[in-house]
Amino acid sequence: MDEIIAKIDDPEILPQIDKVVPFHGYLSTGAFIGLQMLKIASELLDINDDDRIFVTCETLNCLPDPFQILHGCTVGNKGLKILDYDKMAVTINKGAKPGETNVKGVRIFLDPAKTAKYPVFHAWYMNERKVPHEEAISELIKAGDDVYTWEFVDVQVPVKAKKDVRICTSCGESFISKDGSTVCKGCLEKL
Ligand SMILES: [Zn+2]
């Protein structure tokens, strides 16, 4: 893996890799894809290193981690939303200005029609055979943004509604009720 990292001459991505590796555990192909997607979005949306961004990842695997470590997007601070679609895609936007109801974002996905030009990487993506991360990342470095497709999207800014806090009639613990429910989700699943 160190050999691969030595081949990367992108002055932006290199220091990012140094931060992502200890956080994620190693440089996985998925985490590297996240870095490349972040780079594309940063250029398209003029995102600076210290800008707060909002990211929706369409997979739980690897892809969310670069956004957590480099931009502090977490599930808890609402900077990171995960859709469990198992798709290599993200939507990224900057924060809205006060009063704005929607904001320009970009959705980027790893495009199989484009990865086909990079057979080793395509084999990793389609899981045709076992491809080591080193080989997959090597091809990704060559490909750069050539394997991604993106479009600008309108992202709705969530409206803050007053929380309807209730005591669950089943377990007696407090919870935030949606649509007037009197039983918490934990208990509903057990019923
Ligand atoms: Zn309950």
Boltz pocket constraint, residues with backbone or C-beta under 6 A from the ligand:
constraints:
  - pocket:
      binder: B
      contacts: [[A, 168], [A, 169], [A, 170], [A, 171], [A, 172], [A, 173], [A, 183], [A, 184], [A, 185], [A, 186], [A, 187], [A, 188]]
      max_distance: 6.0
